[in-house]
């Protein structure tokens, strides 16, 4: 079955009552104090930005995503629901669930918004979800205040209704559209680009600063001498070659060495700045200066709680709002499974499981399921250690006459 893509209703542009420039924000991108142009594509050429975006997008895309049904005892997977397969396995014939969610997260992190078109059949059932490029989307209102989405294609504009769009906004000022983290922190990223470019030019010049060729007499053609010198000695491939100076010429280097300009320290600091933008622990982007064997596990848990969890809640609530019908919202809900990210080492897990079984809130099959093992017969029994007694029934206090005698 051929699924129509971007089959929205084509309409002329409405006179806007309150134009919301979606995630475009071109006035935030562009020039920076360092002189470097920063946008979502140049930012991704910075290794720290690429690493942070990749870590967050891949981590969230790798988590199991299910749709659940509320029950009297809590919840259960609604494997019979039409959305279960779309969210868990294949949102459209061209993408896996991992690729789809990775794409949405990368859009969120770069543009501050993620959009996907919802394809429905004649009965309103969702058939597929297709991601849309945020820089082509504009959120707008009609003259009577109705919200709609305007998507720019190569052949014109498509008007999409709110019920046809899954929109996940990031942090913003109006609650409707989010601001791009890249645009809001463009000066920090611009400086990272500048320091990287400085390092590249430094090594392109033979890993030494520029200098002056001094001649005791009058030089008739200084440009020819400079070009001749550069042709032989410039570039990292020509570093440490023996220079031959004629006619009493001398080479006088100028400029401050990179170690005096704290070049490496500046690059490290800019990496930490970018990690601060995305709230990613530096050790996850291979900056291990402040990571130790004892604290790296706690940093990883903090990363899940303070970084991953807010993104998951944002995605879950956005999907619940856009994908579930009004009659389903009280019965079904979308949820990520984060247990795998919070797993400790093997000894700690076994100790925790033992405590859970002994205190009756875990069964052997619960533990086997958490460890990705098959369940066993009679493994669903919940038992409790029977040695725990009330204080008044322990030891000398167990005998009523003895209690009276001790008064």
N, C-alpha and C positions, 0 to 999 in steps of 0.2 A: 504494500500500500504506500503510495507516495504521499508524504506529509507536506503540506504547504508551509513553506518557511517565510516568515514575515508577511503573513497573509492578512495584515491589518487593513482597516478601512482607510482608503485614501481620501483625504479631505484637504481643502485649502487651509492655509494657516489662519487660525482664529486670532482675533484681536486680544492680546493678553491683558488680563487684569493684574496679574502678578507674575512676571516672567522669572523663572528659576533656572539659572543656567546650568542645571544638572551638574555633571562632574567635569565640565569643560574647564572653567576657571582659567582661561588663557591669560588673564591679567595677573594671576599668581605665578605662572610659569615664566620662564625667560631669563633675563639678566640677573646677575647676583653681584654682591659686593666684591667677589674675587674676579669678576669679569667673565666667568664661565656661564654659558647658557645651560639651564637645568630644565629638563622636562622628563616625562616618565621613561623615555627611551634612553636619553643620555645618562640618567640616574642608574639605569640597570647595567650600564657599562662599568660602574663602580663596583668592585668586588664585594664590599661590605653590604651595599644595597641588594645586590643580586643574592648574596648568601642569606640575608635576613628574609627577603621575599620568598626564596626557595624553601627555607626551613619552615616558615609559617604555613605556606601553601601546601607543601608536601605532608606536613604533620597533620593538618586538619583533613586533607584529602584521604589520608590513610586510615582515619578512624572509621569504624563501622557506623553507618547511618541507617536507622530503622524507623519505621512508623509503628507506634504502639497503640493498643486499645486499653482503655482504663477498665479495671476489674474491681471486684469487691476486695480482693487481696492485694491490689496494687496495679500491676500492668502486665501485659503480655504482647508479644510481637503479633502484629496484624498482617501475617503473611498473605492473607487472602485479599488485602486491600489493593486497589489498582495502583496506588503510589508506591507500594513496597518495592516492586521490581524496578520502577523508574529511579528511585532514590538510592536503593541498595546496589543495583547492578548496572543499569543502562538507561540513562535519562533520554537518550535519543539514539537512532541507529548508527550515528557516527562516533559516539563517545562512550567511554566507560564512566562509571560514577566517579572514579578517582580523577580522571582528566577533567570532567565537568566541574567538580568542586575545586580542583587545583586552579582552573581558569578563573572561576569566580573569586577565589581568594587573592589571586594575583591582581585582578582588577580592583578589588577592595583596597589592597595595600598600595597600589600605584595611583589610582584615580580617586579613591575614597568612596566609590560606589560600584556595585555589581548588579548587572541586569541580565535577565533571561526571559525570552519569550515563551509563553505558555500556549502550546498548541492543544486545542480541544476539538472533540467531535461535536456532532449536532446535539447531543444530549448533555453537553457540558463536561464530559469525562476528559481528564487530562491524558493526552496521547504521548507528548514529548516535551522536553525543555531544551531550549537552545540558548547558549550565552550570546549576548550582544556587546559590542564594543562600547565602553562608557564614553569615549571621546566623540562618539557620533550621536549621543543621546542628549536631548534637552527636555527637561521637565517644565511644563507650562500649564496655565489655567485659561479656560475660556472666559468670556465676558461675564458669565453667570457664576464663575468660581469653580467650575468643574475641572478636576485634575486630569491631564492626559500626558502621554509621552510621545515625543516627536523624534523619530529615528531617521538619520540621514543615510540614504543609500547612494550608490553611484548614479542611479537613474532618477533620483528625486527623494522626496520625504514620505515617510509612512507614519500615520497617526495610529497609536496603539492605546487602547483603553486601560485603566488600572487593573482590571480583572484579567488582562492578557499579559501582564508583566509581573515577574518575580523581581522585586527590587530590594536589595540589601544595602542600606546607606551606612556609611561610616560616621565618625564624629562630625557633627555639623552644627550650625547655628539656628536652623529653623526646624529641625526634626524631619525634614523631607528629603534633603540631599546632603551628602557628606562632603567634606573638604579633603583634598588630596594630601596625604602626609608628605609626599614629595614636594608639593608646591609650598606647603606651610613651613617646611624646613629646607628650603632651597639654598639658603646661604651656607648651611653646614655641609650639604652635599656638594655645592659648588666649590667649597674649599678643599674637599676631598678629591674632587676632579682636578683642581689646580695643583695640589701636592703630587698627585700621581703623574700629571703631565710634566711637572718640574723634574721628577725622578727620571722620566723617560728621556727628556732632553739632556739631563745631566750625563746619562750613560751614552746617549747619542754623540755627545761631544768628547767621548773618550774617558769618561768618569773623572774629568778634571774641569775646573771652571775656565771661562775664557781668559784671554790675556792680551798682551801688547807686544808686537815685534818692534824692537828698537833698532834703528840704523844710525850709525855715527854721522852719515852724510845726508844728502837730500835725495829722497826717493822720487823718481820720475813717474813711476806707475805703481802706486801702493795697492791698487785693486788686484793687479796681476800677482803680486807677492802674496797677498792674503789668500787668494784662490789657490795658488800653488801650495801654500802651507796646509790649507784645509783639505786639499785633495790627497795629501800624503798622510796627515796626522789626525784628521778629524774622524770621529766615530769610534765606537767601542771595539770594532775589529782592528783598528790601528793603534789601540792603546799600548803604551810602553815601547813603541818603536823608537829607535835611536834617531834623534834629530841632528841634522847637519846644517849649521849656520855659516853663511859666507859673509864676506865683506864686513866683519866685525859686528854683525847683528846679534842681538840678545832677545830672549823671550822672557817677558815679565808677566807672570800670572796675576790676575786680579780677581776679586770677588771673595766672598766668605765661604769657607768650607761647609759642606752640609752638616757635619757634626756640630759646628758652632751655631748654625741656624736651627739646630734641633729638628732636622728634617725627619728623622725616624720617629721621634717623639710626637711630632705634629701628625704624622700619618696614623700612629696608634691612637692618638686622641680623637682624630676624626672618625676612626673606626668605632670607638666607644660612643661618639656622638650619634652615629647612625644607628647603633644598637639601641641607644636611648630613645630614638624616634620610634622604633618598632617594638620596644620593650622586649628585646631579645638578650639573654645573658651572653656576655662576650665570649665565654668559652665555647658556645655553639658555633661561632664563626672562626674558631681556631685561635682566639686570643686568650691564652692561658696564663696571663701574667698574675691574675688575682684568684685563680682557681687552684684548689688543693684537693687531695684525695678525700679529705674528710668533709669538705663543703660542697663538692660538685654534685652529689646526689641531692642535697637539699636545694641547690640552685635549680636543678632540673624539675623538682617538685614545685618550686615556686614559679617556674616558667609555665607549668601546666595550670596552676591555680590563678595566677595574676595576668597571664598573657593569653594562653589558649582558651581558657574557660570563657572570658568575655566575648571572644569571637564566636565561640560555639553558641552561646546564648543569643547573640545577634542573628546568627544564621538560622537557628531553630525557630525563633519567634517570627522571623521574616518568612520562613517556609510555612509555618502554621497559619500565618495571616493570609498568604497568597494562594496556597495550594489546597487548603481544606475548605469545604463548603460550610456555610453557617450551621447546618444541622450536624456536621461532623466535628466541629470544634470542641464540643463538650465531651466527646467520646474518644476521639483520636488525637494523637500529637506526635510530632517528629522529634527524635532525640538521637544524639551521638553517644557512643560508648567510649568512655575515657579511662576505663579501668586499666587497660594495658599500659597507658602512660604513667600511671601511679604505682606500678609494680616495683617493689624493692628488690633487693638481692634474694637469692634462693633461701638462705637461712632465715632472713626476716619474714619472708612469705610463709615458710613452714611454721614458724613460731606463731604468727598471726592466725593461720588456719587452725593450729592446735588449740589456741585460746577460744576461737569461735566454735569449734566442735565441742569442747569441754563445757562451754557455757550455753549451749543449746541454740545459738542463732545461726549456725552453719551445719550442714549435713555433709557426709562424705561425697555425695554427688554434687553438692554445691561447689566443693573444693575441686573436684575433678573437672567440672565444667569451666571453672576459672582458669585451670591449668591446661585447657584444651584437650582433655581426655574424655573418653567415652564413659557414660554412667554405668553403674553396676547394680545388680539386683540387691534389694534391701539397703540401698545406699541413701534412701530418702528419709531415714529415721533421724529425728532430732533428739539428742540425749543430753543429759546434764549430769555433772558430777554430783553424786549423792552425799558427799561428805560435808556439805555446807549446811550448818544448823544455826538456829537462833542462839544468841549469846546466852540466854537464860537456860538453854538446854545443854550447855557445854560444861563438862568437868564437874566441879564441886556444886555447881548450881543446878545440876540435873536432879538432885534429890531435894524434894520440898522440905523435908525435916531438917536437912543440913542447912538449907538457906535460912530457916527460922533460927537455928542454933548459932549461926554466924552473925545474927543481928546484935 
